[in-house]
Amino acid sequence: MTTDTALSRPPVAVRPNIGRLLAWLLWGGKYRAKLFAGAIILIVWQLGVMAFAPAFVAKPIGVGYVFFDVLSDPTFQSAALDTLTAVLQGLAIALVAGTIVGIAMGR
């Protein structure tokens, strides 16, 4: 008669590694790490502004209150479209000018 000693041993209590558990909770995935870092930045920004900055400096909470109102404002949308148009025009000019200069330098 053979007995399996692995089955007859009592289970060993596994102590959780608090450091690993905390690291997994905070940095568990690539998106969780980015969200955590962003939250830390916002908290430091808010506390820094509350402690040291004058009243006219933007606070994250104030920005959050008006964020969607500003995005839905037609004046903002028009200005954003004008800015995007200017950026694309500049990109087109740089592309054409850079290509001409690059061809001229290559000859």
OpenMM code with the backbone's topology and positions (N, CA, C; nanometers):
from openmm import Vec3, app, unit

residues = "MET THR THR ASP THR ALA LEU SER ARG PRO PRO VAL ALA VAL ARG PRO ASN ILE GLY ARG LEU LEU ALA TRP LEU LEU TRP GLY GLY LYS TYR ARG ALA LYS LEU PHE ALA GLY ALA ILE ILE LEU ILE VAL TRP GLN LEU GLY VAL MET ALA PHE ALA PRO ALA PHE VAL ALA LYS PRO ILE GLY VAL GLY TYR VAL PHE PHE ASP VAL LEU SER ASP PRO THR PHE GLN SER ALA ALA LEU ASP THR LEU THR ALA VAL LEU GLN GLY LEU ALA ILE ALA LEU VAL ALA GLY THR ILE VAL GLY ILE ALA MET GLY ARG".split()
positions = [
    Vec3(0.0829, -0.1162, 0.0000),
    Vec3(0.0000, 0.0000, 0.0000),
    Vec3(0.0890, 0.1247, 0.0000),
    Vec3(0.0668, 0.2131, -0.0978),
    Vec3(0.1468, 0.3345, -0.1076),
    Vec3(0.0595, 0.4532, -0.0690),
    Vec3(0.1212, 0.5443, -0.0015),
    Vec3(0.0489, 0.6673, 0.0358),
    Vec3(0.1190, 0.7852, -0.0294),
    Vec3(0.0417, 0.8754, -0.0707),
    Vec3(0.0963, 0.9967, -0.1329),
    Vec3(0.1187, 1.0998, -0.0233),
    Vec3(0.2429, 1.1354, -0.0005),
    Vec3(0.2747, 1.2270, 0.1089),
    Vec3(0.2296, 1.3698, 0.0776),
    Vec3(0.2210, 1.4043, -0.0504),
    Vec3(0.1786, 1.5394, -0.0859),
    Vec3(0.0334, 1.5620, -0.0474),
    Vec3(-0.0476, 1.4584, -0.0551),
    Vec3(-0.1880, 1.4732, -0.0191),
    Vec3(-0.2092, 1.4698, 0.1313),
    Vec3(-0.1181, 1.4084, 0.2038),
    Vec3(-0.1376, 1.3942, 0.3469),
    Vec3(-0.0840, 1.5127, 0.4274),
    Vec3(-0.0077, 1.6038, 0.3634),
    Vec3(0.0455, 1.7197, 0.4351),
    Vec3(-0.0631, 1.8261, 0.4501),
    Vec3(-0.0636, 1.8922, 0.5633),
    Vec3(-0.1604, 2.0019, 0.5789),
    Vec3(-0.1167, 2.1198, 0.4914),
    Vec3(-0.2117, 2.1970, 0.4414),
    Vec3(-0.1749, 2.3113, 0.3571),
    Vec3(-0.0982, 2.4161, 0.4376),
    Vec3(-0.0033, 2.4766, 0.3734),
    Vec3(0.0783, 2.5799, 0.4357),
    Vec3(0.0084, 2.7136, 0.4146),
    Vec3(-0.0018, 2.7902, 0.5201),
    Vec3(-0.0645, 2.9213, 0.5091),
    Vec3(0.0284, 3.0140, 0.4312),
    Vec3(-0.0258, 3.0761, 0.3300),
    Vec3(0.0528, 3.1661, 0.2474),
    Vec3(0.0298, 3.3077, 0.2969),
    Vec3(0.1395, 3.3717, 0.3371),
    Vec3(0.1292, 3.5108, 0.3807),
    Vec3(0.1238, 3.6014, 0.2594),
    Vec3(0.0263, 3.6881, 0.2533),
    Vec3(0.0219, 3.7783, 0.1386),
    Vec3(0.1361, 3.8784, 0.1451),
    Vec3(0.1965, 3.9034, 0.0330),
    Vec3(0.3030, 4.0023, 0.0236),
    Vec3(0.2361, 4.1380, 0.0025),
    Vec3(0.2366, 4.2190, 0.1050),
    Vec3(0.1651, 4.3461, 0.1018),
    Vec3(0.2203, 4.4375, -0.0078),
    Vec3(0.3515, 4.4374, -0.0243),
    Vec3(0.4112, 4.5222, -0.1283),
    Vec3(0.3664, 4.4825, -0.2674),
    Vec3(0.3645, 4.3516, -0.2940),
    Vec3(0.3192, 4.3052, -0.4253),
    Vec3(0.1715, 4.3328, -0.4460),
    Vec3(0.0930, 4.3143, -0.3406),
    Vec3(-0.0499, 4.3401, -0.3507),
    Vec3(-0.0761, 4.4875, -0.3801),
    Vec3(-0.0060, 4.5750, -0.3097),
    Vec3(-0.0222, 4.7183, -0.3329),
    Vec3(0.0233, 4.7564, -0.4731),
    Vec3(0.1354, 4.7021, -0.5164),
    Vec3(0.1836, 4.7309, -0.6523),
    Vec3(0.0850, 4.6813, -0.7566),
    Vec3(0.0266, 4.5644, -0.7343),
    Vec3(-0.0708, 4.5127, -0.8312),
    Vec3(-0.1953, 4.5988, -0.8337),
    Vec3(-0.2403, 4.6450, -0.7165),
    Vec3(-0.3595, 4.7292, -0.7116),
    Vec3(-0.3367, 4.8622, -0.7823),
    Vec3(-0.2179, 4.9195, -0.7629),
    Vec3(-0.1906, 5.0510, -0.8205),
    Vec3(-0.1438, 5.0435, -0.9652),
    Vec3(-0.0603, 4.9451, -0.9987),
    Vec3(0.0032, 4.9401, -1.1296),
    Vec3(-0.0347, 4.8150, -1.2070),
    Vec3(-0.1455, 4.7493, -1.1728),
    Vec3(-0.1817, 4.6189, -1.2263),
    Vec3(-0.1791, 4.6081, -1.3773),
    Vec3(-0.2221, 4.7046, -1.4491),
    Vec3(-0.2213, 4.7013, -1.5946),
    Vec3(-0.1673, 4.8323, -1.6472),
    Vec3(-0.1452, 4.8368, -1.7775),
    Vec3(-0.0854, 4.9598, -1.8310),
    Vec3(-0.1826, 5.0776, -1.8222),
    Vec3(-0.3120, 5.0516, -1.8330),
    Vec3(-0.4080, 5.1617, -1.8236),
    Vec3(-0.4276, 5.2045, -1.6788),
    Vec3(-0.4241, 5.1096, -1.5874),
    Vec3(-0.4398, 5.1431, -1.4467),
    Vec3(-0.3227, 5.2288, -1.4005),
    Vec3(-0.2043, 5.1997, -1.4446),
    Vec3(-0.0871, 5.2785, -1.4061),
    Vec3(-0.0991, 5.4210, -1.4595),
    Vec3(-0.1462, 5.4354, -1.5816),
    Vec3(-0.1612, 5.5694, -1.6399),
    Vec3(-0.2699, 5.6484, -1.5679),
    Vec3(-0.3805, 5.5823, -1.5340),
    Vec3(-0.4864, 5.6500, -1.4602),
    Vec3(-0.4394, 5.6920, -1.3218),
    Vec3(-0.3644, 5.6048, -1.2566),
    Vec3(-0.3125, 5.6363, -1.1241),
    Vec3(-0.2154, 5.7537, -1.1314),
    Vec3(-0.1270, 5.7546, -1.2297),
    Vec3(-0.0317, 5.8650, -1.2445),
    Vec3(-0.1060, 5.9956, -1.2737),
    Vec3(-0.2073, 5.9898, -1.3587),
    Vec3(-0.2873, 6.1085, -1.3876),
    Vec3(-0.3594, 6.1606, -1.2648),
    Vec3(-0.4129, 6.0692, -1.1839),
    Vec3(-0.4804, 6.1105, -1.0604),
    Vec3(-0.3826, 6.1757, -0.9642),
    Vec3(-0.2626, 6.1213, -0.9543),
    Vec3(-0.1609, 6.1812, -0.8662),
    Vec3(-0.1256, 6.3219, -0.9141),
    Vec3(-0.1103, 6.3385, -1.0454),
    Vec3(-0.0785, 6.4712, -1.0996),
    Vec3(-0.1898, 6.5705, -1.0682),
    Vec3(-0.3158, 6.5286, -1.0860),
    Vec3(-0.4281, 6.6179, -1.0571),
    Vec3(-0.4354, 6.6531, -0.9088),
    Vec3(-0.4087, 6.5565, -0.8231),
    Vec3(-0.4116, 6.5833, -0.6790),
    Vec3(-0.3017, 6.6800, -0.6395),
    Vec3(-0.1808, 6.6593, -0.6914),
    Vec3(-0.0690, 6.7499, -0.6602),
    Vec3(-0.0985, 6.8889, -0.7150),
    Vec3(-0.1544, 6.8969, -0.8361),
    Vec3(-0.1905, 7.0259, -0.8959),
    Vec3(-0.2927, 7.0973, -0.8069),
    Vec3(-0.3985, 7.0281, -0.7674),
    Vec3(-0.5025, 7.0880, -0.6856),
    Vec3(-0.4466, 7.1360, -0.5521),
    Vec3(-0.3702, 7.0517, -0.4846),
    Vec3(-0.3144, 7.0908, -0.3548),
    Vec3(-0.2150, 7.2056, -0.3688),
    Vec3(-0.1345, 7.2030, -0.4745),
    Vec3(-0.0383, 7.3107, -0.4963),
    Vec3(-0.1054, 7.4439, -0.5229),
    Vec3(-0.2113, 7.4419, -0.6025),
    Vec3(-0.2826, 7.5663, -0.6325),
    Vec3(-0.3526, 7.6181, -0.5077),
    Vec3(-0.4124, 7.5266, -0.4318),
    Vec3(-0.4812, 7.5699, -0.3098),
    Vec3(-0.3832, 7.6296, -0.2094),
    Vec3(-0.2615, 7.5768, -0.2041),
    Vec3(-0.1658, 7.6212, -0.1030),
    Vec3(-0.0856, 7.7436, -0.1456),
    Vec3(-0.0473, 7.7528, -0.2727),
    Vec3(0.0522, 7.8531, -0.3100),
    Vec3(0.0090, 7.9544, -0.4163),
    Vec3(-0.0872, 7.9222, -0.4987),
    Vec3(-0.1154, 8.0058, -0.6157),
    Vec3(-0.2185, 8.1137, -0.5840),
    Vec3(-0.2104, 8.2248, -0.6591),
    Vec3(-0.3132, 8.3278, -0.6444),
    Vec3(-0.4475, 8.2792, -0.6999),
    Vec3(-0.5501, 8.3563, -0.6749),
    Vec3(-0.6869, 8.3139, -0.7070),
    Vec3(-0.7125, 8.2964, -0.8564),
    Vec3(-0.6353, 8.3643, -0.9428),
    Vec3(-0.6635, 8.3563, -1.0862),
    Vec3(-0.6044, 8.2327, -1.1535),
    Vec3(-0.5280, 8.1504, -1.0832),
    Vec3(-0.4707, 8.0289, -1.1403),
    Vec3(-0.5779, 7.9204, -1.1411),
    Vec3(-0.5882, 7.8492, -1.2535),
    Vec3(-0.6932, 7.7476, -1.2694),
    Vec3(-0.6695, 7.6285, -1.1774),
    Vec3(-0.7778, 7.5817, -1.1201),
    Vec3(-0.7742, 7.4622, -1.0367),
    Vec3(-0.8376, 7.3469, -1.1147),
    Vec3(-0.7917, 7.2247, -1.0945),
    Vec3(-0.8493, 7.1118, -1.1676),
    Vec3(-0.9997, 7.0965, -1.1454),
    Vec3(-1.0459, 7.1246, -1.0257),
    Vec3(-1.1892, 7.1114, -0.9988),
    Vec3(-1.2676, 7.2146, -1.0794),
    Vec3(-1.2155, 7.3363, -1.0866),
    Vec3(-1.2819, 7.4401, -1.1653),
    Vec3(-1.2827, 7.4072, -1.3135),
    Vec3(-1.1717, 7.3514, -1.3620),
    Vec3(-1.1650, 7.3104, -1.5024),
    Vec3(-1.2672, 7.2001, -1.5293),
    Vec3(-1.2786, 7.1069, -1.4368),
    Vec3(-1.3746, 6.9976, -1.4528),
    Vec3(-1.5183, 7.0461, -1.4567),
    Vec3(-1.5501, 7.1489, -1.3788),
    Vec3(-1.6862, 7.2014, -1.3767),
    Vec3(-1.7283, 7.2596, -1.5117),
    Vec3(-1.6369, 7.3248, -1.5820),
    Vec3(-1.6741, 7.3944, -1.7055),
    Vec3(-1.6299, 7.3210, -1.8319),
    Vec3(-1.5655, 7.2060, -1.8179),
    Vec3(-1.5058, 7.1363, -1.9321),
    Vec3(-1.6082, 7.1078, -2.0417),
    Vec3(-1.7177, 7.0432, -2.0086),
    Vec3(-1.8151, 7.0048, -2.1108),
    Vec3(-1.8950, 7.1240, -2.1607),
    Vec3(-1.9137, 7.2257, -2.0758),
    Vec3(-1.9803, 7.3479, -2.1222),
    Vec3(-1.8972, 7.4173, -2.2288),
    Vec3(-1.7667, 7.4226, -2.2075),
    Vec3(-1.6783, 7.4868, -2.3055),
    Vec3(-1.6742, 7.4064, -2.4348),
    Vec3(-1.6658, 7.2732, -2.4244),
    Vec3(-1.6612, 7.1913, -2.5453),
    Vec3(-1.7877, 7.2037, -2.6292),
    Vec3(-1.8999, 7.2274, -2.5667),
    Vec3(-2.0251, 7.2385, -2.6418),
    Vec3(-2.0541, 7.3807, -2.6873),
    Vec3(-1.9708, 7.4758, -2.6521),
    Vec3(-1.9902, 7.6152, -2.6914),
    Vec3(-1.9540, 7.6342, -2.8387),
    Vec3(-2.0451, 7.6913, -2.9190),
    Vec3(-2.0152, 7.7113, -3.0624),
    Vec3(-1.8944, 7.8016, -3.0883),
    Vec3(-1.8704, 7.8988, -3.0022),
    Vec3(-1.7544, 7.9862, -3.0198),
    Vec3(-1.6255, 7.9062, -3.0071),
    Vec3(-1.6191, 7.8179, -2.9079),
    Vec3(-1.5011, 7.7328, -2.8908),
    Vec3(-1.4834, 7.6395, -3.0095),
    Vec3(-1.5918, 7.5805, -3.0553),
    Vec3(-1.5834, 7.4884, -3.1688),
    Vec3(-1.5340, 7.5597, -3.2941),
    Vec3(-1.5813, 7.6821, -3.3156),
    Vec3(-1.5356, 7.7600, -3.4310),
    Vec3(-1.3864, 7.7927, -3.4193),
    Vec3(-1.3440, 7.8324, -3.3018),
    Vec3(-1.2025, 7.8645, -3.2811),
    Vec3(-1.1157, 7.7398, -3.2952),
    Vec3(-1.1633, 7.6265, -3.2461),
    Vec3(-1.0877, 7.5019, -3.2597),
    Vec3(-1.0763, 7.4610, -3.4054),
    Vec3(-1.1829, 7.4790, -3.4830),
    Vec3(-1.1785, 7.4475, -3.6259),
    Vec3(-1.0824, 7.5408, -3.6994),
    Vec3(-1.0835, 7.6695, -3.6642),
    Vec3(-0.9889, 7.7644, -3.7249),
    Vec3(-0.8445, 7.7248, -3.6929),
    Vec3(-0.8194, 7.6854, -3.5696),
    Vec3(-0.6848, 7.6439, -3.5298),
    Vec3(-0.6418, 7.5181, -3.6039),
    Vec3(-0.7315, 7.4202, -3.6138),
    Vec3(-0.7000, 7.2973, -3.6857),
    Vec3(-0.6732, 7.3248, -3.8330),
    Vec3(-0.7504, 7.4144, -3.8931),
    Vec3(-0.7277, 7.4517, -4.0329),
    Vec3(-0.5903, 7.5154, -4.0506),
    Vec3(-0.5525, 7.6057, -3.9597),
    Vec3(-0.4210, 7.6697, -3.9685),
    Vec3(-0.3087, 7.5679, -3.9514),
    Vec3(-0.3261, 7.4726, -3.8621),
    Vec3(-0.2238, 7.3694, -3.8421),
    Vec3(-0.2083, 7.2848, -3.9678),
    Vec3(-0.3179, 7.2458, -4.0282),
    Vec3(-0.3115, 7.1643, -4.1495),
    Vec3(-0.2525, 7.2417, -4.2675),
    Vec3(-0.2835, 7.3717, -4.2764),
    Vec3(-0.2220, 7.4540, -4.3809),
    Vec3(-0.0710, 7.4630, -4.3604),
    Vec3(-0.0292, 7.4837, -4.2373),
    Vec3(0.1141, 7.4889, -4.2088),
    Vec3(0.1825, 7.3570, -4.2387),
    Vec3(0.1152, 7.2459, -4.2083),
    Vec3(0.1710, 7.1149, -4.2381),
    Vec3(0.1855, 7.0954, -4.3886),
    Vec3(0.0860, 7.1381, -4.4655),
    Vec3(0.0937, 7.1248, -4.6112),
    Vec3(0.2080, 7.2096, -4.6669),
    Vec3(0.2218, 7.3318, -4.6183),
    Vec3(0.3309, 7.4188, -4.6646),
    Vec3(0.4664, 7.3569, -4.6299),
    Vec3(0.4794, 7.3054, -4.5070),
    Vec3(0.6060, 7.2443, -4.4656),
    Vec3(0.6356, 7.1198, -4.5478),
    Vec3(0.5339, 7.0437, -4.5811),
    Vec3(0.5529, 6.9226, -4.6607),
    Vec3(0.6039, 6.9564, -4.8003),
    Vec3(0.5402, 7.0539, -4.8629),
    Vec3(0.5819, 7.0930, -4.9982),
    Vec3(0.7209, 7.1566, -4.9949),
    Vec3(0.7414, 7.2507, -4.9031),
    Vec3(0.8707, 7.3191, -4.8962),
    Vec3(0.9818, 7.2212, -4.8583),
    Vec3(0.9553, 7.1313, -4.7644),
    Vec3(1.0554, 7.0336, -4.7243),
    Vec3(1.0900, 6.9373, -4.8355),
    Vec3(0.9901, 6.8999, -4.9141),
    Vec3(1.0166, 6.8105, -5.0270),
    Vec3(1.1020, 6.8795, -5.1315),
    Vec3(1.0715, 7.0065, -5.1607),
    Vec3(1.1495, 7.0812, -5.2600),
    Vec3(1.2941, 7.0979, -5.2118),
    Vec3(1.3105, 7.1370, -5.0866),
    Vec3(1.4459, 7.1561, -5.0328),
    Vec3(1.5212, 7.0227, -5.0286),
    Vec3(1.4511, 6.9156, -4.9901),
    Vec3(1.5161, 6.7839, -4.9848),
    Vec3(1.5607, 6.7370, -5.1220),
    Vec3(1.4787, 6.7563, -5.2223),
    Vec3(1.5172, 6.7172, -5.3601),
    Vec3(1.6337, 6.8026, -5.4069),
    Vec3(1.6299, 6.9350, -5.3779),
    Vec3(1.7385, 7.0230, -5.4200),
    Vec3(1.8704, 6.9856, -5.3511),
    Vec3(1.8647, 6.9439, -5.2271),
    Vec3(1.9867, 6.9051, -5.1561),
    Vec3(2.0407, 6.7711, -5.2054),
    Vec3(1.9523, 6.6878, -5.2523),
    Vec3(1.9955, 6.5555, -5.2989),
    Vec3(2.0597, 6.5563, -5.4348),
    Vec3(2.0500, 6.6624, -5.5079),
    Vec3(2.1082, 6.6680, -5.6443),
    Vec3(2.2502, 6.7101, -5.6419),
] * unit.nanometer
topology = app.Topology()
chain = topology.addChain("A")
for resn in residues:
    res = topology.addResidue(resn, chain)
    for name in ("N", "CA", "C"):
        topology.addAtom(name, app.Element.getBySymbol(name[0]), res)
